[in-house]
Amino acid sequence: MPAFELLPGASDSPVLLHVPHSARAIPRDVRDGILLDEAALERELDHITDAHTAELAGRAAGVAGKAPWRFVNRLSRLVVDPERFPDEREEMLAVGMGAVYTRTTHRAELRPADTDPRPLVERYFRPYAEAMTRAVAGRLAATGRAVIVDVHSYPARALPYELHGDGPRPPVCLGTDPFHTPPKLLAAAREAFAGCGGTGLDSPFAGTYVPLAYYGTDPRVEALMIELRRDTYMDEPGGPAGPGLDRLAAALATLVDALWPGPAENAAATPVGGP
């Protein structure tokens, strides 16, 4: 199994659905460095995995008027978390959940505290980041813009690892970035998911994913995080999907269609570094 996969969409689509946390697979040698027994590891995977989000993105791509591209992580985030900063900039280091986790969702020991993250970062994190950067570059070259829609889920009740878990937990949380989330993108998401029980902004999770090569410098790269509360589409934790998955996939497809061809002012390429 590849560590990640880029699934092509329409050649002229700027939309890239990013699914970083949907998988449970852990290579055997990486598993050997995890302290949990098999039963405890399965429970942790139930809590930490954004279950069924790859399936949801696939369904959305299948019904969208113009298929988006999809970048899907095929390994568990317990291998590496590709959405963390790989250094001291990452606030989740405070709870042992930087790019390489040493603590679980319930703050128990996952790996020894003195684990050197560098081998896993070099083996998995950097190739992932480089491939995602190439995927965004491909959309920019083909269409003049790239729209990253980060597809996640989160539990109905806060888990102990959450640093901001005491805020609102709406059915759909929209994570934004002040530079990369333009108002029209946010408005399109709010409209697309209006029938899914209500949307909220940046709570309990904020921000969105942009490759560092473009972060804060290239306005042609737009980004939005979609966080779906798990009780709206599945049995928690780690259970099967229910009919809510179809409703959310249809809403995501509606958002994808709203982003193509996009506003005329966004279709023109802007030089790297901003206007």
N, C-alpha and C positions, 0 to 999 in steps of 0.2 A: 504494500500500500504506500502511495506517495505521502509525504508529510503534508502537502497542500496541493491544491488543484485549481487551475484557472479554467473555467468553463465558458467557452465563447458564447456571445450573444450576437445581436445584429451588428453588422460591421459599422453602421453609422449611429449606434447608440452610445451616448456618453455615460450611461449609468453602470455602476459597478456595485453589485450587492456583495458586501463583505461579511462572511460568516466565520468568526474566529473561534467560537467556544462551543460548537455543537457536538464534537466528537468525544468518545471515551477511550480510544485506542492509546495504549502506552507500550512502546517497544520494551522487550524483555530486559535489556540491560539497564534501561531507565527505571523500570519497575524495581530492579534490585536495589536502587538507591532510596526507595520509599519505605518508611518504617512501618506503615500500617499493614495489618494482616489482610487477607483477601476480603473478608466480610466488611471490615472497616473501610477498605478502599472502595468497595462497591457503594457503600453508603455515602462516602465523600463524593464520588462521581455523581451520585444522584443529586447532591446539593449544588455542586459547582458547575455542572454541565448545563448549557443552554439547550435543553433537549428539544428536538424536532425543528430547530431553526433552519438547518440545512434543507430539510424536507419542505418547510414553509417557503424558503427562498426559491426552491425548485418549482413548487406549485405556482408561485407568483410569476416566475419566468415563463412558465408554460401557458399562462392565460393572458399575459400582457400583450398589448397590441404589437409592440416591438420588443423582442427579448432583450433583457439586460445581460451584461456579463456578470459572472459570479466567481468570487475568489473564496474558496472554502478550505478551512483548516481541517485536515483529516486526522490530526492527533489531539489528544486531550490537552487542555491548558495546564494540566499537572506536569506535562513535559516541559514546555515553556509557555508563558502567556505572551503572545505576540503583540498585545496592545499595551503592555507596560513599557515605560522607559527602562532601558537596560542599565541604569546608573542611579546616582543619588537623587535625581530629579523626581523619582517615582515616590509619591506619597504613601503608596500601599506597602512600602518597605517597613513602615511602622508596625504592621501586623504580619510581617513575614511573607508578604505576597507581592514581591517584585516580579521581575521577569521569570525568575525561578523560585517557586514557592517553597518555604520551609515550614509553614504552618497551614492548618486546615481552615475550613469555613468556621469551625467552632474553636479555633485558636489552639488546637492540639498540635503536637509535633508531627510534621509530615516527613521532613528530612532533618538531619542534624543541623543545628544552628550555624555551625562553622562550614557548611557545604560551600564549596567554591562554585559559583554559578557559571564561570567562564566557559567550561567545556560544553555545557548545554546551550549557552548563548551562541557560541561559535558554530555548533553543529546544527542547531534548529532555528534560533531566533534571527540571526543575521541573514541566512538564505531566504527565510520567509519575508523579512523586511525588503530585501533586494527584489524579490519576485513581485511583491505588491507594488513597489516603486515602478517596476517595468510595466505592470498592468495599468497603472495610472498613466504612465507615459504613452502607452499605446492608445488610450482613449483620447488623450490630448492631441496626439499626432493625427488621429483619424477624424476627430470632431471639433477640435479647438477648445474643448472643455472636458472635465471629468467630474462626475457626481458620485461620491462614495456614500452609499447607504449601509450603515453598520447595523447588522441584524442580531439582536441579543434578546435574552429573557431574564427575568428576575423573580424571586420567590414572593409570595403574597405577604409573608412575615419576614422581617429583617433577620438576617443571620449575624452571629457575633462578630464576624470579620468586617462588617460594613462600617465605614467611617462616618457615613452620613445617613444612617438608616432610620433616623427618627423623624424624617420629613414625610411629605405626602407620597403615597404609593398608588398612583393612578393606573388604570388598566393599560394605558399606553404612555410611557415616558419618552419624551423627545429630548435627546441630548444634543447640545449645540456648542458651537465655537464662535466667538465674536468675530473672527476673521473669515472663517470658511463656511458659515451658515448664513447665507443671505436671507432677508425677510421673505422673499418669494418662495424659497425652498421650504422654510418653516411653515408658511401659510398653506402650501400644497400638502404637506404632511398632515397638518391639522384637519384639513378638509377630507383627505383620503381616509383617515382613521376616525372621523367624527361618529360613525355608527358602531364603533367598537367599545363603547362604554365610557368614553371620555379620555382626553389627553391631558398630560401635565408637562411641565418644562423643567428639565435638569434636576429632578428629584424622583427617586433616591439616587440616581446616577447622572452625572453631568459630563459634558464634553463629547468628543467624537474622534474618530481615528483618521489621521492624515499622515502619509509617509513623511519622515523628517526632511527629505529633500525638497518638499513643497510647503512644509508647515510654516505658516505665518508669512509667507513670501509670495505665493502665487495664487491670485484670486480666481484663476481659471479652475482651480480645484475646489469644488464645493463638497461639503460633508454634513451628514446628519446621522445621529445614532437613534435607532428605534429599539426601545426596551419594552418587551411585552410581558405583562404580569402573568405568571405561569398558570394561575388558577383560571384564567380566561380561556385556556385552550388545552389543558392537560391535567392529569392527576398528579399532585405533588407528594413527595419529591420523586422524580425519576419514573413516573408512570406513563401510561399510554396517552396519546393525543386524543382529543375529542372533537366534536363538530366545530368548536371555536377556531380550530386551525384553518379550516376552509374560509371562514369569514375574514380572518386576519390575512391570509394569502391573497384574497380578493382585494382587500384594502391596500396591501403592498403593491399589487399589480396596478391598482388605480394610481398610486403615487408614481410608479415607474412611468406610466403613460403620461402623467402630468409633467414629467421632467424631460420629455422629448417632443419636439425638437428643442424646447426651452425658449425663454425670452430671446428676442433677436439681439438684445444688447449683450447676452451671455454667450452667443454663438461665435462672436468674433474673438480671436485669440488675443490675449494680453501678455506682453513680455514678462518673463520671469523677473520677480523683484517688484511687481506691481506697476501701476500706471505712473 
